[in-house]
Amino acid sequence: MKKSMKKLVCMMLTVVLVFSLAGCGKSSASGKVLNLYVWTEYVPDAVIAAFEKESGIKVNISTFSSNEDMLAKVKSESEGAFDIVQPSDYMVKQLIEQDMLQKIDQTKLTNLSNIGTQYLNPKYDPGNVYSIPYQGGVAAIAVNTAKIKDTITSYDDLFNPKYSNTLVVLDDYRAVIGMTARSMGLSMNETDSTTLGKIQTKLLTLKNNVKLYDSDSPKSALISGDCNLAFCWNAEIALAMEENPDIKIVFPKEGAYTFMDNWCVTKGAKNYDAAMEFINYMLTPEAAKMVMEEFPYLNPNTVAVSQMSADYSSNPAKNVPAEVLNKGEYLDNLSTSVLEKYDQMWTELKK
């Protein structure tokens, strides 16, 4: 009798367990998957978890540290290996030209109206046919004022030999070469060979000043005190400032490197509808606010920005002022031959 009762109890527990597992987590029930390839430290885990809970879609994330790394990886994988990628402005144009993206179905983006009109219809993708803006900002200068007593005002100041072994800079050749060009009063998108030669000459004078190349978390070197000057993303500086009030942000007088990162769907994406659902979710004020609270970049979701506290909206390191953006310059998609020259310059700098 006891054995029979034990068997009955076991059977009942098994049935309960099966039904419990069936009801746990919509992602298990739906079987839907979404593969993202995004910038490092840019999309909060909490936002992904909230989307998974609401949608029942399992999200797999891979990360990159530069647009060029992303391009190379996507090319090396089979078509559609990633559903969504997160290229910057100029890289969107390059991906379009290489037929690596598919069109966005804006009829599925019921939250697109949350994006300010000033951020739509960009030069690199008129009509936002292939891209939806995510976050942007500038590559600015960070100064530890407790260690650096000079008044820093420009990109050009970073080349001063007195700052030997002091800088952390982005591990990004378009950014660093572009910054060098701006320091000379030139465009970040120079193509003339003679002009590029002059830029390279100055670029190489930066070599001894650079202690660390880091695009993933340059704030770490600032916070630890390993580096007292930086050329990096504005949000990284903002987060460093919260840890150390002696760190200040400087928007270069020459005009800053300006960027906007985007959501794009790859050609051959295996989960197109899930991709549209995810992008639409990221356009909600709730998701955008969660993003800004953890990674405080310029956010084009004007509805969400209006709901943020003064800590974000009145902080120029987080919410970059319009005048800084207007004075800045975006990168262009350059020809392969010119990019090869840029790559050679970068290789020479890092030797």
N, C-alpha and C positions, 0 to 999 in steps of 0.2 A: 504494500500500500504506500509506504514511504517512497519507494523507488518510483511508483507511478505518479505520485504527487510531485516528486522532484522533476520528472520528465515534463509534467504539465506546466510547472512553474518555468522551467527552462524554455519551453516552447513559447509561453506567453512573453517572457522577457525578450526572446529573439524577435517576435513580432513587433513589440514596442520599439526595440532598437532600430529595426529596419525602417519603421515609419518615422522615427525621430530623425534618422539620417536623411531620409527623403525630404524632410521639411527644413533641414539645416542648410542655409546659404543658397540663395537663388542661383549663384554661379554653378553650383553642382547640378541643380535641377535643369537649367537652361542649356548647359553644354556650350554656350557661346564664349568665344575667346577674342581678345583684341591685343595685337602686338604693337607696342609703342617704341619708338626710337627717339629719345629726347635728350636735351642738354642735362649734364650733371647738376645736381642740386638746383632744380628748377620747377619740378612738379611735386608738391607735397604728398607724402604717403597717405595722409589723412584724407586728402581729396580723392585719391584713387580708391581708398577703402570705402568712402561714402558713395562713390559712383558704382562700385561693385555691388554694394548692398542694395542700392536703389534699382539697378538695372538687371542684376543677375548675370552680368558679363564679367568673366575673369580677365584681368588686365596683366599682361606680361610686359615688363619694362627693361629696355636696354638703354645705356647712356653713352653720349659722346662729349668730347671737349672742344671740338672745332667743326665748322661747317665742312671743311675739307675731309676730316676724318669720317664724318657722316656720309658724304658723297661716295668716298672710296668703299665704305662698308656696304652701303646699299647696292652699289655696282657689283660687289663681289658675291652677294647673296643671290639666290634665285628670285625671280620676279615675284613680288607680293609677299616676301618673307616678313616685311614689316607693313602693317596697315597704315600707320600714321607716322610721319616724320615731322621734325620741328626746325626747319631751316630759317636762317635769317633772310632778310630782304633780298640781297643780291643773289643768294643761293637759290631762292625760289625761282628767280628768272632763269638761272642756269639749269635747274631741274626741268623747267617747262621746255626750254630749248632742246634738252636731251630726251624729251618725251618720256620722262620718268614719273609724271604725276597724272592723276585723273581729276576730272572736274568735280567741284563741290556742288552738291545738290542743295542750293540755298532754300528750297521749299521745305526742307527738313530741319532748317535752323530757325526755329520759332523764337529763339532768344537773340538773334543777330542784331535786333534793334537796340540792344543794350550797349553796343559798341558805338562810340562817338563817330559822327560822320567825318571828322577830321582825320580819322585813322583808316578810313575805307577808301577804295579806289586808288591804291598806291601805284606809283610809276612802274614798279617791278611786276605788278599783276593787275592791270586795269580791270575794274569790275569785280575784283576778288573771285575770279573764275576758278582759281586753283588754290587759294590760300585764305586763311582767316587769321587776323592778328591775335597774338597771345599776350606777350609782354615786350617791353622795349626799354630804351634808356640811352646811356652814353658810357663810353670808357673814359673815366675821369682820373684825377690824380688824388692820391691819399697821402697825407703828411702827418707824421707823428711830431706834433709841435713841441713836445717835451725834449725831443732829440734833435730835431732840425729847427734851428733858430732863424734861418733865412726865410724871407718872404717868397714863397713859391707861387707863381702866377701862370706858368705856361708849360706846355710840353717841352719847350726848349730848355727849361731849367733842369730837366732830368738828365741832360747830356753833360752837365757840369762835372768835370773830372774829380771834384772834391767829394762827390757822392759815390766813390768807388766801393763796390761790393755792398751796396745799400738797398738796391731796388728789387722788388718782386714785380714782374710784368707778365702780361698774358702770354700764354704759350700758343700764339696765333700769329701767323706771318702777315696776314692782311692787316691785322690790328696794329702790330708793332711797326711795320713798314709804313702803314698809313699814318700813324702818329708821328713818325719821323718826317714824312712829307709835310704834314700840317705844321710841324715846328719850324719849317722853312718857308711857310707861307704858300705852300703848294697844295695841290689836290691829292686826296688819298687814292685817286684813280688815275694817276699819271701813267702814260704809255710810251712817251718819247724816250728813246734809248739814252740820249745824252742826259736828259733830266733824271732818269733812273740811276745813271752812273753817279750823279751828284748826291742823290738820296742815299745810295749805298755807301758813299764815302762818309757821310754823317752817321749813318746807321752803325757802322763799325766802331765809331767812337763810343757807342752805348755799351759795347761788350764788357768792359771792365766794371761798369756800374751795376750790371745785372748780377744779383746773387741767386735769383731763383726765377724760373719760368713756371707759371702755374695758372691754368685757366679754371681748374676745378674748384679750388678754395683758396684764392690768394689772401683772403682775410686772415687766414690762420697765421701766416708769417707776420702780418701786422700786429695781430693780437699778442702773439708770443714775444714780439720785439726782435725777431730775427731780421726783419726788414723795417726800415723807417720811412721809406717812400714806396709808392706803388703806382702802377698804371694798370687799372683794372675796372671791372664793371661797377656802376654806381651802387647797386644793392650790396655788393660785397663790402664796399666802404661803409655803407650805412650800418651794416651788422657789426663791423669792426668798431665803429664809433660807439655803439651801445655797450661794448665790452671795455672800451678805453676812451674816455672823453677827450684825451689829448690828441686823438686822431681826428683830423679835419678833412673835408672834401674840398677840392679845388677844381673848378671848371675852367679849362685852359682858355686863355684870352684869344688864342688863334682860332678857336672853334673846335668843338669836340667831335670825336668819332661817335656817330649816332646810329642806332640800330633798332629794328623791330623784328622780333621772332614770330613765327607763324605756325599754325596747324595746317598740314597738307596730307592728302591721301595718295599713297603710291599707286602707280600703275600696276594692275594685277592684284590689288589688295583682296585678300580672301574674305575679309569681314567688313565690307563696305557699309552696310547698314549699321553695324555696331560702331563703326568709325564716326558716322554722322551723329549717332546718339551720344557718343562721348564728346564730340566737339560742341554739340548743342548744350550738353550738361556744363561744360567748361565756360560757356557764355552766360550762365546764370550768375546773378549778383552774389549768391551764397558761395559758389565755388570760387569766384574771382576774389572775394574777400579773404577766403582761406589761403589762397595763393599769395596775396599781398602781405598777409600777416606773417607768413614764413619766409617768403622771398620777395622783399619789397622793391620791385622794379616799377617803372612807369607802366600803368595798366590802361589799356584802351577802353575798358568797360566803365564808361562814365557813370552809369547807374550805381555800380559797386563803389566807385571812388567817392561819390557823393555821400555814401553811408559810412565811410571810414572816419576814424577819429583824427584829430589834428596831428597826432604823432606821425601819421602817414601823410595826410593831405598838405600839411604845412612844413613838411621836412623835405628840403630840396634834394637831399641825398637819396630819398626814396621816390618822391613825386617830382621828377626833374622839371624845372621851370620851362615854360614855353619859349622864353627868350634864348635859353641855352640850346634847346632843340632847333630853333630857327636858325641859329648861328652855326650849328653843326653840319656835318656832311655824312651822307650814307655811302656805303661802298657800292660800286657798280660791278656787274658781271663782266670781267675782262676776257680778252681772247686767250686761247691756250698758249700762244707764243709769249705773250706778256706775263702770264702766270708762271711760265717756266723760268722767266727772268727773276720774278719775285721769289720763287722757290730757291733759286741759286743764291740770291742775296741772303735769304734766311739761313741756308745751310752754312754760308760763310760766317754769319754772325755767331752761330751756335757751335762752331768747330772748337 
